[in-house]
């Protein structure tokens, strides 16, 4: 059995990937809010709860974007 070397840590496009993820998550929130009009009771509560979790994820992703942008500015490319 042969072992392959792990891929090097390539963070060069993390900021762009994270921004795309934020935009996709915002789109998911908007779509869920549109479908919530047709939901009732537990289903509506579940949608609201999921959107709250999505908003928390967005906040985390935005913090990570700041960290990655700072690392990039300080010369970290992630390529080894």
Secondary structure, 3 states (H helix, E strand, C coil): CCCCCCCCCCCCCHHHHHHHHHHHHHHHHHHHHHHHCCCCHHHHHHHHHHHHHHHHHHHHHHHHHHHHHHHHHCCCCCCC
